[in-house]
Amino acid sequence: MDEDKLARLRARYGEAKGGDIHDPAFKTVADTQFRDGERRRWPFADVATFLGAPHRPNALAEGFADLDVAIFGVPMDLGVTNRTGTRFGPRAVRGIERIGPYEHVLKALPTYELRVADVGDVPMESRFSLARCHADIEAYARRIVDAGVRTLAVGGDHSISLPILKAVGTGRPVGMIHIDAHADTSGPYEDTKFHHGGPFRQAVLDGVLDPERTIQIGIRGSADWLWEFSTESGMTMIHAEEVDTLGIPAIVEKARAVVGDGPTYLSFDIDSIDPAFAPGTGTPEVGGLTPREVLALMRGCAGIDIVGGDVVEVAPQYDATTNTAHVAGQMLLEILSLMSRAPSLRD
């Protein structure tokens, strides 16, 4: 080994503390994590929050003041068509202890670059009435939007996207990047139009989602025959089988072209990921995307004007490894990082 080089390394790092970082960009991150040069927050201690964000349980009463993004849980699964359990999703994602704070590809530090807080769970008055829960979710999301704050929700089943979109899309319909195994554009059945298989049909019909600025990625499985509304309304659909042939860069380019420069919602369903990686969900579909593919897809969307988002359908009791919740937590960080690069938030 080069003795001179070794001497220089010893001089610089031999007595250094963990927080002594010299690269300017990395030092910015280190300064948020270390106290006294060597003490870091214990990830397994204190109250668990989404991405370790500050806890603001009184944010609703405070009018969501001084926030750019409100992260909130929606522990409701009355809209599922198969296995229940996504009501436990928010608690499971909060419990994942080592996500962030740094997103190394986008070089983002979103919980420090933005004014972000975990504002708790949506207060819902009934554990039995799906329609009533949706009304409570919409009212809560509307309070956030009216305060000029962006919504980032953790479900819960995918039906929660409809009431949130009705708040986010008020005044002008938004576009959407939708990553999922299912297009979720089927019609009403068994006396409800609010189930998790149809939120985006209803969002279009309610005038809050622009179908021609909507792209659905990762679609697959035996329910494909239910999604004719996607095609007829003008949505762009990319099946999971096309990901290999098209490639992630081409899909990213297509997504950027579809949503354009306008306000865009990003909805991520954990069942877009193959159940080999994320089995903890109510409607698993074999042949899905890998976490690395979805990460590359999301990171390619940097600069799109993401004004709201959600991570849904985590049912932790079907995954003893906690891998599903871990993937969901990472995707939550990705959406928040994209928000930190949103043009309308950076202006």
N, C-alpha and C positions, 0 to 999 in steps of 0.2 A: 504494500500500500504506500502511496505517496505520503512521506512523513510530513512534508510542509502542509499538505491538504489536511491531514489529520490534526496537526497543530492548530490550524485555523478553525476547524470544526470544534475542537475542544475549547478554544478560546471563546467561541460564540455560543456554544450550546452546553458546555460542560457543567456550568453552574446555573443554567437557565431554568426558569419555572415554566409550567405548562402553558401559561398565558403569554409567554414571551414569543410573539409571532412577528416576523419581520416583513413579510409580504404585505403591502398596504391593504389589499382587498381582504386577505385572510385575517389581518389584525382587526379590521372592522367587525368581523364575526366574533373573534376572540374577546374583544372588549365587551360584547354583550353577554358573554358566557362565564367569564372568570372574575372573581373578586380576590383582591390581594395577590394577584398574579398566579394563584394556583387553586383557588377554591371554586368548584363548579356546583351548580344546583344539582341535587340528587333527583334523577328522573323517576325514582320509585317512591318519593316522599311527597307530602302535602296533598291538597285536593287535586284530583285529576280533572284536567280541562282539555278541550280540543286543541291539539298542537302546543300544549303548554301555554296557551294564551291567557292573559289576565282574566280573572273571573269577575263578571259584572252582573250579579244576580238581580240587582235593582235597576237594570238598564231600561226596562219598560217604563217604570215610574219616572225615570230621569229623562224620558224622551229620546233615548239612544244618543244623548249628547256626546260630542267629541269622539265620534267613531267614524271610520271609513267603511268598515265591514263588521257586521254582526254575525257571528257563527252561533247557530242555535240547533238544538236537538228537536226532533219531532218523533217521539216514541209512540207511534200509532201504526197498527197493521190490520185494520179492519177491512182494507181493500184487497187482501190477498186472495188468489184463486187456488193456491195449493197450500204449502206448509206455512203455518204461522210462526212468529218469533222475531220479526224485524222490529217489534217494539223495543227489543233489547239492544238494537243496533247502536243508538247514541251512547249508551253507557259503555258498550264494548269498545267503541272507537276512542272514547275519552280515556279508557284504561290502557291504551297502547302508549308506552312510555318513551320511545326513542324515535320520534319522527321530527325532522327539522332540527334546528331552526333554519338551516342553510339548504337551499336548493342549488346543487353544484353546477348543473348545466345552465340554468338561467341566471346563475350567480345572484340569486334573490335571497333576501332575508325578510320575508313578508311580514312576520309578526313584529318586526321592529321598523320596517320601512313604512308600514301602514299603522293606523290606529285601529287595532283589532281587539275584540274581546269575545270570550265565550259568555253569552248572555243567558245561558240556561236553556230550559226546554219550553216549548210553546205551552201555555196553560190551556188545557182543554177540559171542558165541563163534563163530558160524557165519555166513558170508556166503551160504550155500547153503540152509539150512533155515529155512523160514518159521515153522514151529511153534516151533522153538528160539529164534528171534529174538523171537517173541511172549512166550515164557516169560521171556526176559531183560528185555524192556521192562516186563512186569508186575512182576517182582521189583524193578526199579529204581524204578518209580513207587510201589510199595508202601513202599519205604524212605522216600521223600519224604513220603508221606501219613502214615506212622506217626510221623514227626518233627513232625507238625502243620504241615506246609508245603504250599502249594498248587502244583499242577503246571501248567506252561505249556510245551507241547511244540511243536517245529517238525519236520515230517516232510519227507521220507518220504511213503509212500502212506497212504491213509486207513484201511488195516487196523490201523494203530498205535493208533487210538482204542479198539479193543476191550480190549487188555491194560491200557491206562491207565484206562479206565472200570472194569475189574475191581478196580483198586486204589482209585480214587476212590469207587466205589459200594459198597465193602465196608461191611456193617452197615446201610445204608439206600440204596435205589436213588435216583439223582439224576434230576432233570429235564434237559432239553437244548434249547438253541437251536442248530439245525443249519442252516447256510447253505451251499448246495451246488446243483449242477446235478442231482445224483443222490441218491436217498433212501438208497441203500446198505443196503437191507433184503432183498436177494435171498438165496436159499438156497445150500447147499453145491453145488459142482459140480467135476468133474475132480479128485476126491479131496481137496478141502480146503474147510473152512468158514471159513477165515481170510482169504480174499481181500478186496480193498478194496471190493467191491460188496456186502458183507454184514455189516459189523461191528455194525450197530445192531440187526439181528434177533438176532444171537447175544448181544448185551449185554442185551436184554430177556429172552431165554430163560435167561440166566445170573443173572437177578434183580438186575442192577446198574443198569439203566436203566428208569425208569418211562415207558411209552409214552404214558400219558394226560397226562403233564407234558412231552411232547416236541413241538416244532414244527419243521417242515422248510420252509425258505424258498428259493425260486429254482429249484425242481425243473422239469426240462424234458428234451426230447430223445427219441431213439428207444428208450431203455431203459425208458420209463415203465411198460411192461407188467410189469416185474419187481418192482414195489413194492407188491403187494397186501398184504403183511404190515404195511406202515405203516398202511393203512386199517383192517385187521382188528384190529390190536392197540390201536387208539385214538389213534394219532399224528395230529396236525393237519398237513396238507400244503398249502402255498401254492405254486402253480406260478408260474413266471416271468411268464406272460401275465397273471396276476391282479394283479401289482404295479402296473401302470398303472391298472387299474380300481379297485382297493381304495385305493391310495395308501399311502405309507410310514407316516403317522401311525396309520392303521387297523391296519396290520400290527403295528406296535409295540404298540398296545393289545391286540391279540389275543395276541401273544407274552407279554406281561406277565400276561394272564389265564390262559394255559395253564400257564406254569411256576410262577406264584404266588410265595409267600414262601420256598419250600423251596430246598435246595441245588441248583444248576444248573450244568451243564457247557456250554461254548460251543465248538462245533466249526465251524471255517471252512475250507472247501475252496476253493482258488483258482479252480477251474473254475466256481464260482458266478458269477464275473465273466465278462462276454462276452469271447471271444478277441480282439476288436478292442483291448481294453485289456490283456489278460493271456494271450497266446498260449502261454506256457511251461508247459504242463501236458500230461499224458498222454491225457486224454479230453476235449478241448475240445467245447463245445456252443454253437452259434450261438444268439443271442437271449437272452443272459444279462443280469445286472444290471450297472449301472455302478458304479465305485468310489464315487461320491458317494451313490448309493442305499444301498450297504452301510454306508458311514460313518454316514449318517443313521439307519439301522436299529440299528446297534450303539449309537450315542450315546443313542438312545431307551431303551435297556435299562439305563441308569444306575440303581442302587439294587437291581437284581436280585442275588441272592446267588450270584455266580459263584465256584465253588470249584475249577474247573479248566478248562482249555481247550487247543485246539490249532489250528495253522495247517498245512495239509497240501497235498500234490500239486503243489508247485512243481518243475518240471523245467526248469532254467534253460537247457539247451542248445537249446531250441526258441525262444528269445527273445534275439536278439542285442542288443536295446535295454536289457535288464535291467529293463524296466518291470514284468514279472511279479513279480520278487523285491521290487521297490520297493513294489508294492501289498501283497504279503504282509507286508513289514516294517511298513507302516502299520497293517494289521489286527492285527498282534502288539501294537503300541502301544495300539490300542483295547481289546483284551481285557485287557491289563494295567491300563489306566485304569479299566475296569469293575471289576476286582478291587479297585482302590484305593477304590472306592465300595461294595464289598460289605458289607452290614450285619454279617455275622458276623466280618469282619476289622476293622471300625471300632469294634466294641464293646469 
